[in-house]
C-alpha cells in the first residue's frame, strides 16, 4: 500500500486571509494538527524558508515548504485563496494556489524530486485553471491525482504527492 500525502481534509478552498503571514499561519494550524507538530513550530519553519526567498513560483502559485526532524512522513496541504494575495513571486502576480509541503529531514534526498514534480504540475496552465475552477476538495484531488502521476520514493517509503490517504 502506498501512503498518500493529501486527503480531502488537507484541502481548503477559498480561504480568506490578510496576507502572506496570515495565510501561512492558517495553513500551519491545519498542518500541525495533521503532523502532530506544534503549530508555532510549523509556522516558524515555513516563515524561515519564506524569509530566504519567496516560495512563489509565478502565475499565482506558491509552494511553501519546510524540513523537520520530528516527522517521519511528508505532509501536504492544498489551499486556494480568495482573494489572491501578494507572495513576492517572480512575476509579482498575486497568489491564489498554495501547495504546502512539510518533509522529514530523514528523507531529504527525496525532497527535491518531490518539490520539482509539484512545481512542474502547478506550472501547467490546464492544471492551474482546473484547480481555480474546482468546486470541491474531491475535484482538486482528481486534478492532482491525474497530473502528479507516479509515486515519490523516500528512503524507505513511497508517497504520492497529490493523492489522497
N, C-alpha and C positions, 0 to 999 in steps of 0.2 A: 504494500500500500504506500502511495506517495503522499506525504504530508503537504498540504497546500497552505499558502501564506494568507490568502484573502478569503474571508467569508462575508456573507451579507451584512453581518453586524459591524464589519470593518469599513463599510461604505456609507458615506454621508453626502447627501445631495442637497445643494442649495443652502449651504451653511453661510450664515451672515456673520461677518467679523469686522473689526475696526481697522485691520491692517495685518501686516506680516506677523508681528509678535502675538497678536490676538489669535490669529489663525493657528500658528504653531502651538500656542498654549492649549487651545481646544482640541487639537489633534493629539497632543501629548497626553491629555487626560484620558482619551479613549484608548490610546495605545498602551498606556501604563496599566490600565485595567486588564488588557489582554495579555501583556507580557509579564505581569507581576512585578514590574519595576515601579519605583516611586515616580509620580508624575513630574515632580520638580527635576528629578534626575534626567528624565526623558526630555523635558523642555531644555534643560541646560545642554544636553548632548546635541539636540537639533539646533539650538541657537548658536552654540560654539561653532558648529560646522557652517552655519549661515554667515557668521562673522568672518570666516576665512574667505568667503566669496559666495555670492548668491547661488542658490541651487536652482534658480530659474534657468530653463534651457531654451526659452523663446517660444513664441506663438501661443502664449497664455498657459504654459506648463511649467511646473516646478516639481523637483524630486528631492525634497529634504531627506536627509539620511544621517545615521549615526551608528557607530560601532560600540558595542557594550560587552564587557567581560561577564556580566551577570546573567546573560541569556544563553540558552543552548540551541535555540531555533530562531530563524528570522521571523519578523513580524512586519506586516504591511498594512497600509491604510490607504483608501482612496477617498478623496474629498473633492466635491465640486462646490466652488464658492459662488455666492450670488449676493451682491455684485462682485466682479473681479477686483483684485487688489494689486497694489504696486508690490513687486517682489524683487526689484532691481535686476531684472533679467537682461540678457544681452541685447534684446531688441526694444526694451522699455515697454513692451506690451503688458497690460495688466494680466495677472494670473487668475484663472478660474479652475484649472485642473491641478490638483496636488496629489501626487502618489508618494507616500512616505514609507521609508524602509528603516527598520532597526535590525541590525545584523550582529550576530555573535562574533566577537573578535577571534574566537577559536576557529572560525570558518572563513577567515578574511580572504583566503585565496579564491573563494568562490564569489566574493562580494562584487568585484569589478565586472566580471562577466554578467552577473545578475543586473547590476545597475546599467550596464551597457545595453542589455536586452530591453529593459524598461524604457530607456531613452529612445532607442530605435522605434519601438512600438508607438510611443507617445508623440513622436515626430511625424508619424504618418497622418496626413490630412484626413483620410477616411476614418481612422480610429478616433482622432480628436473630435471630429464632428459627431460621430456616433455617441461618444461619451457626453458631449454637450447636450445632445438631444434625448438621452436616456431618461425614461420616466420612472425607473425603479432600480434598486440595487441588483435585482436579477438581470436586468438589461445590461448594466455595467459589467457584471460578471461574465455574461455571454460574450460581450465585445472583447474583454480582456482575455477570456479563455481562448477565443478563436485566434487572437493576434499574438499572444505571448507564447503559444505553442509548447515545445518540449520542455521538460523539467530542467531545473538548475541543480547541479550536484554540489554539495558541500563535502567536506572530508568524509563524513560517514552517513550522510542523509541526502536524499533527493527532494527538491522542493519545486513546486510550480509557483512562479512569481505572481501570476494573476488569478489563479484558480481558487475555488472555494475549499473549505475544510470538509 
